[in-house]
Amino acid sequence: MNTMTIASSPQSGAALKRELKAAEARKRTMALLLIAPLAIFLLLVFVVPIG
């Protein structure tokens, strides 16, 4: 059986918004951490030899 609670009060709506904001921040941080090594590599390989 599948049970699910439904947000019916304003407090639970605010809690959901807060959780969504935190989840999006975690997702954005992980994306930046995954891209950082590539950005550093590109800077070292292309920009440093020119400068």
Jmol script that loads the backbone (N, CA, C; Angstrom):
load data "model"
ATOM      1  N   MET A   1       0.844  -1.167   0.000  1.00  0.00           N
ATOM      2  CA  MET A   1       0.000   0.000   0.000  1.00  0.00           C
ATOM      3  C   MET A   1       0.896   1.239   0.000  1.00  0.00           C
ATOM      4  N   ASN A   2       0.476   2.257  -0.699  1.00  0.00           N
ATOM      5  CA  ASN A   2       1.247   3.477  -0.823  1.00  0.00           C
ATOM      6  C   ASN A   2       0.561   4.588  -0.039  1.00  0.00           C
ATOM      7  N   THR A   3       1.224   5.114   0.983  1.00  0.00           N
ATOM      8  CA  THR A   3       0.636   6.202   1.760  1.00  0.00           C
ATOM      9  C   THR A   3       1.381   7.485   1.461  1.00  0.00           C
ATOM     10  N   MET A   4       0.645   8.586   1.490  1.00  0.00           N
ATOM     11  CA  MET A   4       1.231   9.870   1.154  1.00  0.00           C
ATOM     12  C   MET A   4       0.525  10.950   1.957  1.00  0.00           C
ATOM     13  N   THR A   5       1.286  11.856   2.526  1.00  0.00           N
ATOM     14  CA  THR A   5       0.669  12.957   3.251  1.00  0.00           C
ATOM     15  C   THR A   5       0.539  14.153   2.326  1.00  0.00           C
ATOM     16  N   ILE A   6      -0.533  14.862   2.477  1.00  0.00           N
ATOM     17  CA  ILE A   6      -0.811  16.016   1.628  1.00  0.00           C
ATOM     18  C   ILE A   6      -0.662  17.277   2.472  1.00  0.00           C
ATOM     19  N   ALA A   7       0.046  18.254   1.931  1.00  0.00           N
ATOM     20  CA  ALA A   7       0.236  19.513   2.645  1.00  0.00           C
ATOM     21  C   ALA A   7      -1.082  20.270   2.670  1.00  0.00           C
ATOM     22  N   SER A   8      -1.607  20.483   3.866  1.00  0.00           N
ATOM     23  CA  SER A   8      -2.889  21.164   3.960  1.00  0.00           C
ATOM     24  C   SER A   8      -2.816  22.436   4.779  1.00  0.00           C
ATOM     25  N   SER A   9      -1.720  22.652   5.480  1.00  0.00           N
ATOM     26  CA  SER A   9      -1.614  23.855   6.292  1.00  0.00           C
ATOM     27  C   SER A   9      -0.539  24.772   5.721  1.00  0.00           C
ATOM     28  N   PRO A  10      -0.637  26.060   6.006  1.00  0.00           N
ATOM     29  CA  PRO A  10       0.384  26.992   5.500  1.00  0.00           C
ATOM     30  C   PRO A  10       1.782  26.684   6.028  1.00  0.00           C
ATOM     31  N   GLN A  11       1.874  26.135   7.239  1.00  0.00           N
ATOM     32  CA  GLN A  11       3.186  25.813   7.793  1.00  0.00           C
ATOM     33  C   GLN A  11       3.863  24.717   6.975  1.00  0.00           C
ATOM     34  N   SER A  12       3.100  23.726   6.565  1.00  0.00           N
ATOM     35  CA  SER A  12       3.713  22.650   5.790  1.00  0.00           C
ATOM     36  C   SER A  12       4.105  23.148   4.400  1.00  0.00           C
ATOM     37  N   GLY A  13       3.346  24.100   3.861  1.00  0.00           N
ATOM     38  CA  GLY A  13       3.716  24.696   2.578  1.00  0.00           C
ATOM     39  C   GLY A  13       5.028  25.447   2.685  1.00  0.00           C
ATOM     40  N   ALA A  14       5.203  26.168   3.783  1.00  0.00           N
ATOM     41  CA  ALA A  14       6.452  26.899   3.998  1.00  0.00           C
ATOM     42  C   ALA A  14       7.612  25.924   4.175  1.00  0.00           C
ATOM     43  N   ALA A  15       7.359  24.821   4.864  1.00  0.00           N
ATOM     44  CA  ALA A  15       8.410  23.820   5.053  1.00  0.00           C
ATOM     45  C   ALA A  15       8.803  23.207   3.714  1.00  0.00           C
ATOM     46  N   LEU A  16       7.828  22.955   2.864  1.00  0.00           N
ATOM     47  CA  LEU A  16       8.130  22.394   1.544  1.00  0.00           C
ATOM     48  C   LEU A  16       8.951  23.372   0.712  1.00  0.00           C
ATOM     49  N   LYS A  17       8.607  24.646   0.773  1.00  0.00           N
ATOM     50  CA  LYS A  17       9.375  25.648   0.031  1.00  0.00           C
ATOM     51  C   LYS A  17      10.812  25.705   0.535  1.00  0.00           C
ATOM     52  N   ARG A  18      10.986  25.622   1.851  1.00  0.00           N
ATOM     53  CA  ARG A  18      12.322  25.661   2.442  1.00  0.00           C
ATOM     54  C   ARG A  18      13.128  24.433   2.015  1.00  0.00           C
ATOM     55  N   GLU A  19      12.489  23.267   2.030  1.00  0.00           N
ATOM     56  CA  GLU A  19      13.172  22.039   1.605  1.00  0.00           C
ATOM     57  C   GLU A  19      13.529  22.089   0.126  1.00  0.00           C
ATOM     58  N   LEU A  20      12.634  22.638  -0.692  1.00  0.00           N
ATOM     59  CA  LEU A  20      12.911  22.760  -2.122  1.00  0.00           C
ATOM     60  C   LEU A  20      14.093  23.688  -2.358  1.00  0.00           C
ATOM     61  N   LYS A  21      14.128  24.806  -1.644  1.00  0.00           N
ATOM     62  CA  LYS A  21      15.236  25.747  -1.790  1.00  0.00           C
ATOM     63  C   LYS A  21      16.557  25.092  -1.399  1.00  0.00           C
ATOM     64  N   ALA A  22      16.554  24.321  -0.319  1.00  0.00           N
ATOM     65  CA  ALA A  22      17.768  23.630   0.120  1.00  0.00           C
ATOM     66  C   ALA A  22      18.198  22.582  -0.903  1.00  0.00           C
ATOM     67  N   ALA A  23      17.243  21.850  -1.457  1.00  0.00           N
ATOM     68  CA  ALA A  23      17.572  20.824  -2.451  1.00  0.00           C
ATOM     69  C   ALA A  23      18.152  21.454  -3.710  1.00  0.00           C
ATOM     70  N   GLU A  24      17.592  22.584  -4.132  1.00  0.00           N
ATOM     71  CA  GLU A  24      18.109  23.260  -5.316  1.00  0.00           C
ATOM     72  C   GLU A  24      19.511  23.810  -5.064  1.00  0.00           C
ATOM     73  N   ALA A  25      19.761  24.293  -3.857  1.00  0.00           N
ATOM     74  CA  ALA A  25      21.100  24.789  -3.521  1.00  0.00           C
ATOM     75  C   ALA A  25      22.115  23.650  -3.550  1.00  0.00           C
ATOM     76  N   ARG A  26      21.734  22.482  -3.019  1.00  0.00           N
ATOM     77  CA  ARG A  26      22.631  21.312  -3.064  1.00  0.00           C
ATOM     78  C   ARG A  26      22.908  20.907  -4.508  1.00  0.00           C
ATOM     79  N   LYS A  27      21.878  20.922  -5.333  1.00  0.00           N
ATOM     80  CA  LYS A  27      22.049  20.533  -6.738  1.00  0.00           C
ATOM     81  C   LYS A  27      22.980  21.513  -7.459  1.00  0.00           C
ATOM     82  N   ARG A  28      22.810  22.805  -7.209  1.00  0.00           N
ATOM     83  CA  ARG A  28      23.650  23.822  -7.836  1.00  0.00           C
ATOM     84  C   ARG A  28      25.103  23.679  -7.373  1.00  0.00           C
ATOM     85  N   THR A  29      25.311  23.415  -6.096  1.00  0.00           N
ATOM     86  CA  THR A  29      26.661  23.234  -5.560  1.00  0.00           C
ATOM     87  C   THR A  29      27.333  22.016  -6.184  1.00  0.00           C
ATOM     88  N   MET A  30      26.602  20.925  -6.296  1.00  0.00           N
ATOM     89  CA  MET A  30      27.175  19.720  -6.906  1.00  0.00           C
ATOM     90  C   MET A  30      27.536  19.967  -8.369  1.00  0.00           C
ATOM     91  N   ALA A  31      26.703  20.706  -9.088  1.00  0.00           N
ATOM     92  CA  ALA A  31      26.996  21.006 -10.488  1.00  0.00           C
ATOM     93  C   ALA A  31      28.279  21.824 -10.602  1.00  0.00           C
ATOM     94  N   LEU A  32      28.437  22.813  -9.739  1.00  0.00           N
ATOM     95  CA  LEU A  32      29.654  23.621  -9.772  1.00  0.00           C
ATOM     96  C   LEU A  32      30.885  22.798  -9.423  1.00  0.00           C
ATOM     97  N   LEU A  33      30.753  21.901  -8.456  1.00  0.00           N
ATOM     98  CA  LEU A  33      31.889  21.061  -8.077  1.00  0.00           C
ATOM     99  C   LEU A  33      32.278  20.098  -9.198  1.00  0.00           C
ATOM    100  N   LEU A  34      31.312  19.669  -9.992  1.00  0.00           N
ATOM    101  CA  LEU A  34      31.625  18.775 -11.105  1.00  0.00           C
ATOM    102  C   LEU A  34      32.290  19.515 -12.260  1.00  0.00           C
ATOM    103  N   ILE A  35      31.967  20.781 -12.445  1.00  0.00           N
ATOM    104  CA  ILE A  35      32.515  21.561 -13.547  1.00  0.00           C
ATOM    105  C   ILE A  35      33.870  22.181 -13.199  1.00  0.00           C
ATOM    106  N   ALA A  36      34.147  22.386 -11.921  1.00  0.00           N
ATOM    107  CA  ALA A  36      35.372  23.073 -11.490  1.00  0.00           C
ATOM    108  C   ALA A  36      36.659  22.448 -12.044  1.00  0.00           C
ATOM    109  N   PRO A  37      36.844  21.138 -12.007  1.00  0.00           N
ATOM    110  CA  PRO A  37      38.097  20.580 -12.552  1.00  0.00           C
ATOM    111  C   PRO A  37      38.283  20.879 -14.040  1.00  0.00           C
ATOM    112  N   LEU A  38      37.220  20.842 -14.806  1.00  0.00           N
ATOM    113  CA  LEU A  38      37.320  21.161 -16.228  1.00  0.00           C
ATOM    114  C   LEU A  38      37.707  22.620 -16.430  1.00  0.00           C
ATOM    115  N   ALA A  39      37.102  23.510 -15.672  1.00  0.00           N
ATOM    116  CA  ALA A  39      37.422  24.933 -15.795  1.00  0.00           C
ATOM    117  C   ALA A  39      38.882  25.196 -15.437  1.00  0.00           C
ATOM    118  N   ILE A  40      39.367  24.563 -14.388  1.00  0.00           N
ATOM    119  CA  ILE A  40      40.768  24.735 -13.987  1.00  0.00           C
ATOM    120  C   ILE A  40      41.700  24.186 -15.061  1.00  0.00           C
ATOM    121  N   PHE A  41      41.364  23.035 -15.612  1.00  0.00           N
ATOM    122  CA  PHE A  41      42.178  22.444 -16.680  1.00  0.00           C
ATOM    123  C   PHE A  41      42.241  23.371 -17.893  1.00  0.00           C
ATOM    124  N   LEU A  42      41.096  23.894 -18.302  1.00  0.00           N
ATOM    125  CA  LEU A  42      41.080  24.783 -19.465  1.00  0.00           C
ATOM    126  C   LEU A  42      41.891  26.048 -19.213  1.00  0.00           C
ATOM    127  N   LEU A  43      41.802  26.592 -18.018  1.00  0.00           N
ATOM    128  CA  LEU A  43      42.609  27.770 -17.696  1.00  0.00           C
ATOM    129  C   LEU A  43      44.098  27.454 -17.772  1.00  0.00           C
ATOM    130  N   LEU A  44      44.490  26.320 -17.221  1.00  0.00           N
ATOM    131  CA  LEU A  44      45.907  25.960 -17.222  1.00  0.00           C
ATOM    132  C   LEU A  44      46.423  25.678 -18.625  1.00  0.00           C
ATOM    133  N   VAL A  45      45.623  25.028 -19.444  1.00  0.00           N
ATOM    134  CA  VAL A  45      46.094  24.609 -20.763  1.00  0.00           C
ATOM    135  C   VAL A  45      46.064  25.747 -21.778  1.00  0.00           C
ATOM    136  N   PHE A  46      45.054  26.602 -21.728  1.00  0.00           N
ATOM    137  CA  PHE A  46      44.906  27.612 -22.772  1.00  0.00           C
ATOM    138  C   PHE A  46      45.277  29.028 -22.334  1.00  0.00           C
ATOM    139  N   VAL A  47      44.931  29.420 -21.145  1.00  0.00           N
ATOM    140  CA  VAL A  47      45.134  30.813 -20.738  1.00  0.00           C
ATOM    141  C   VAL A  47      46.541  31.046 -20.209  1.00  0.00           C
ATOM    142  N   VAL A  48      47.054  30.139 -19.398  1.00  0.00           N
ATOM    143  CA  VAL A  48      48.372  30.333 -18.788  1.00  0.00           C
ATOM    144  C   VAL A  48      49.481  30.415 -19.842  1.00  0.00           C
ATOM    145  N   PRO A  49      49.517  29.563 -20.865  1.00  0.00           N
ATOM    146  CA  PRO A  49      50.585  29.693 -21.867  1.00  0.00           C
ATOM    147  C   PRO A  49      50.531  31.016 -22.639  1.00  0.00           C
ATOM    148  N   ILE A  50      49.358  31.583 -22.824  1.00  0.00           N
ATOM    149  CA  ILE A  50      49.240  32.854 -23.542  1.00  0.00           C
ATOM    150  C   ILE A  50      49.794  33.991 -22.684  1.00  0.00           C
ATOM    151  N   GLY A  51      49.502  33.943 -21.380  1.00  0.00           N
ATOM    152  CA  GLY A  51      49.902  35.032 -20.469  1.00  0.00           C
ATOM    153  C   GLY A  51      51.282  34.908 -20.048  1.00  0.00           C
TER     154      GLY A  51
END
end "model"
wireframe off; spacefill off
backbone 0.3
color backbone group
